Amino acid sequence: MNFDILELLNSTLGGPLIRQASAYFGETEKSTHSALRSIEPTLLAGLMQWASTPAGAAEVFKNVTDAGVDTGIAAKLPGIFSNRGSLESLLDSGELLADKVFGSRMGGVTSAISKVSGAMPDSALALISLTAPLLFGIIKKHVMQNELNASGLGVLLRKQRGRLANSQLPDRVISAMGFGSKAELRSEEHTSELQSPI
């Protein structure tokens, strides 16, 4: 069975959580939904870009398998909005993870997400910070269950290219990440040439 990271993100960040997030961050459900559907492939694309070289894959593996990454985060998210302390802690750690993924492009990516979704910049950053720990947790769980090493993780991420190309990734966000077009996301050669922004 193929491991579809975007499908798992999409199913976890569904209707009930969108309603909770929109109320908490003061956004409409429409803008929250739009932001999350852009954030999911954007974070995955950033992680793939980072892991596109052997050295990068080793760094991604190190960060994904870090003890601080929670493989059970998906099950905890529905109840996290009722605990402000836990949510703020998650957002803080998520922002650090996202910053590792995007590096110097973090501000541009956040701004692009805000503009395409209609969400306020602070909300866009918060939603990125909410999604990053989920992405890392989903991948860590798969890595552990299948006993993957850094090379195996790199292969896993490369297999997501087709799904990424068919995702709701706006051109403005693609440009903010340093790609010229969505087609380049499918090109391993181009992605390998892009240096990690870290």
C-alpha positions as CSV (number, residue, x, y, z in Angstrom):
1,M,0.0,0.0,0.0
2,N,1.3,3.4,-1.0
3,F,2.0,5.8,1.9
4,D,0.3,9.1,1.0
5,I,1.5,11.8,3.3
6,L,-0.9,14.5,2.0
7,E,-3.9,12.3,2.3
8,L,-3.0,11.6,6.0
9,L,-2.5,15.4,6.6
10,N,-5.8,16.2,4.9
11,S,-7.8,13.6,6.8
12,T,-6.4,14.7,10.2
13,L,-6.9,18.4,9.5
14,G,-10.5,18.0,8.6
15,G,-13.8,19.7,9.3
16,P,-13.9,19.6,13.1
17,L,-10.3,20.8,13.6
18,I,-10.8,23.5,11.0
19,R,-13.8,24.8,13.0
20,Q,-11.7,24.7,16.2
21,A,-8.7,26.4,14.6
22,S,-10.8,29.2,12.9
23,A,-12.5,30.0,16.2
24,Y,-9.3,30.0,18.1
25,F,-7.3,32.2,15.7
26,G,-10.2,34.5,14.8
27,E,-10.5,33.4,11.2
28,T,-13.4,32.2,9.0
29,E,-13.6,28.5,8.3
30,K,-13.1,29.3,4.6
31,S,-9.8,31.1,5.1
32,T,-8.6,28.5,7.6
33,H,-9.5,25.6,5.2
34,S,-7.8,27.4,2.3
35,A,-4.7,28.1,4.4
36,L,-4.4,24.5,5.6
37,R,-4.9,23.0,2.1
38,S,-2.0,25.2,0.9
39,I,0.2,24.6,4.0
40,E,0.1,20.8,3.7
41,P,1.8,20.5,0.3
42,T,4.0,23.5,1.0
43,L,5.5,21.9,4.1
44,L,5.9,18.6,2.3
45,A,7.6,20.3,-0.7
46,G,9.9,22.1,1.7
47,L,10.8,18.8,3.4
48,M,11.4,17.1,0.0
49,Q,13.6,20.0,-1.1
50,W,15.6,19.8,2.1
51,A,16.0,16.0,1.7
52,S,17.0,16.1,-2.0
53,T,20.7,15.5,-1.3
54,P,22.2,12.7,0.8
55,A,23.4,15.2,3.4
56,G,20.0,16.9,3.4
57,A,18.2,13.5,3.8
58,A,20.5,12.8,6.8
59,E,19.5,16.1,8.4
60,V,15.8,15.5,7.8
61,F,16.1,12.0,9.2
62,K,17.8,13.4,12.3
63,N,15.1,16.0,12.9
64,V,12.2,13.7,12.1
65,T,13.4,11.0,14.5
66,D,14.2,13.5,17.3
67,A,12.8,12.5,20.7
68,G,10.7,15.7,20.7
69,V,8.7,14.6,17.6
70,D,5.4,13.0,18.8
71,T,4.2,10.0,16.7
72,G,0.8,10.2,18.4
73,I,0.1,13.9,17.7
74,A,-2.6,13.1,15.2
75,A,-4.8,11.6,17.9
76,K,-4.1,14.4,20.3
77,L,-5.0,17.3,17.9
78,P,-8.8,17.2,18.3
79,G,-8.5,17.9,22.0
80,I,-5.6,20.3,22.1
81,F,-7.6,23.5,21.5
82,S,-9.1,23.0,25.0
83,N,-5.7,23.3,26.6
84,R,-4.1,26.6,25.9
85,G,-0.8,25.7,27.4
86,S,-0.5,22.5,25.4
87,L,-1.5,24.3,22.2
88,E,1.0,27.2,22.7
89,S,3.7,24.7,23.4
90,L,2.8,22.8,20.2
91,L,2.8,26.0,18.1
92,D,6.2,27.0,19.5
93,S,7.8,23.7,18.6
94,G,6.0,23.7,15.3
95,E,7.4,27.1,14.4
96,L,10.9,25.9,15.1
97,L,10.3,22.8,12.8
98,A,8.9,25.0,10.0
99,D,11.8,27.4,10.3
100,K,14.1,24.4,9.8
101,V,12.2,23.4,6.7
102,F,12.0,26.8,5.1
103,G,14.9,28.7,6.6
104,S,15.3,32.2,5.1
105,R,12.2,31.6,3.0
106,M,10.0,31.3,6.1
107,G,8.7,34.9,5.9
108,G,8.0,34.8,2.2
109,V,6.2,31.5,2.5
110,T,4.1,32.7,5.4
111,S,3.2,35.9,3.5
112,A,2.2,33.9,0.4
113,I,0.0,31.5,2.4
114,S,-1.7,34.5,4.0
115,K,-2.4,36.2,0.7
116,V,-3.7,33.2,-1.2
117,S,-6.0,32.1,1.7
118,G,-7.2,35.4,3.1
119,A,-5.9,34.5,6.5
120,M,-4.1,37.1,8.6
121,P,-0.3,36.7,8.6
122,D,-0.2,35.7,12.3
123,S,-2.9,33.1,11.7
124,A,-1.0,31.7,8.6
125,L,2.1,31.4,10.8
126,A,0.1,29.7,13.5
127,L,-1.5,27.2,11.1
128,I,2.0,26.4,9.6
129,S,3.2,25.8,13.2
130,L,0.2,23.6,13.8
131,T,0.8,21.5,10.7
132,A,4.5,21.0,11.0
133,P,4.5,18.8,14.1
134,L,1.8,16.7,12.5
135,L,3.8,16.2,9.3
136,F,6.9,15.3,11.3
137,G,4.9,12.9,13.6
138,I,3.3,11.1,10.7
139,I,6.6,10.6,8.9
140,K,8.4,9.5,12.1
141,K,5.7,6.9,12.8
142,H,6.2,5.5,9.3
143,V,10.0,5.6,9.6
144,M,9.9,3.7,12.9
145,Q,7.3,1.1,11.8
146,N,9.2,0.3,8.6
147,E,12.7,0.7,10.1
148,L,13.8,3.2,7.5
149,N,17.2,4.8,7.5
150,A,18.0,8.3,6.1
151,S,18.3,6.9,2.5
152,G,14.9,5.1,2.9
153,L,13.4,8.3,4.1
154,G,14.7,10.1,1.1
155,V,13.1,7.5,-1.2
156,L,9.8,7.8,0.7
157,L,9.7,11.6,0.2
158,R,10.7,11.3,-3.5
159,K,7.7,9.0,-4.0
160,Q,5.4,11.8,-3.0
161,R,6.3,13.9,-6.0
162,G,3.3,12.9,-8.1
163,R,0.8,13.6,-5.4
164,L,2.5,16.9,-4.7
165,A,2.2,18.0,-8.3
166,N,-1.6,17.3,-8.1
167,S,-2.0,19.2,-4.9
168,Q,-3.5,22.6,-4.2
169,L,-0.2,24.4,-4.2
170,P,-0.7,28.0,-5.4
171,D,1.8,29.6,-7.8
172,R,2.5,32.4,-5.4
173,V,3.6,29.9,-2.8
174,I,5.6,27.9,-5.3
175,S,7.5,31.1,-6.2
176,A,8.1,31.9,-2.5
177,M,9.7,28.5,-2.1
178,G,12.1,29.2,-4.9
179,F,10.5,27.0,-7.6
180,G,9.7,28.4,-11.0
181,S,6.6,26.3,-11.5
182,K,4.6,23.3,-10.1
183,A,6.2,21.1,-12.8
184,E,9.6,21.6,-11.2
185,L,8.3,19.9,-8.1
186,R,8.3,16.7,-10.1
187,S,11.8,17.2,-11.3
188,E,14.3,15.5,-9.1
189,E,17.1,17.1,-11.0
190,H,15.8,20.6,-10.3
191,T,15.0,19.9,-6.7
192,S,18.5,18.6,-6.1
193,E,20.0,21.7,-7.5
194,L,18.0,23.9,-5.0
195,Q,20.1,24.4,-1.9
196,S,18.3,24.1,1.5
197,P,17.5,27.6,2.8
198,I,19.0,26.7,6.1
